[in-house]
């Protein structure tokens, strides 16, 4: 039951991101910001 709910939530989130360009761009900017900070710490 928990696995099915998790898969449903992932599917709904993916569908939302596919339909909403602004939300998708905001998420990508967040990931790039996080990875940029992580790279700066490693060096």
N, C-alpha and C positions, 0 to 999 in steps of 0.2 A: 504493500500500500504506500509506504513512504517513497519507494523508488518511483512509483507511478506518479506521485505528486511532484517529485523532483523533476522528472522528465517533462511533465506538463508545464511546470514553471519555466524550465529552460526553453521549451518550444514557444511559449507565449512571449518570453523576453526576446527571443530571436525574431519572431514575427514583428514585434514592436520596433526593433531596431531596423529591420528591413523596410518598414513603411515610413519611419520617421528619420529623415536625413539629419535634422538638427540634433536629435538625441544620439545618433550614431557618431556624428562629428565630435560632440562633447565627450563621449566615452573614449574615442580615439585620442583626443587631446589629453585626457586624464592619464591614459596609459603611457603616452609619450612623455608626459611630465614625470611620472613615477620612474620610468626606465631611465630618463635623463638624470634624475637625482641619484639613482642607484649606480649609474656609471661614473658619476663624479666622485662618489665615495670610494669606489674600488681603486681608482687611479691615484 
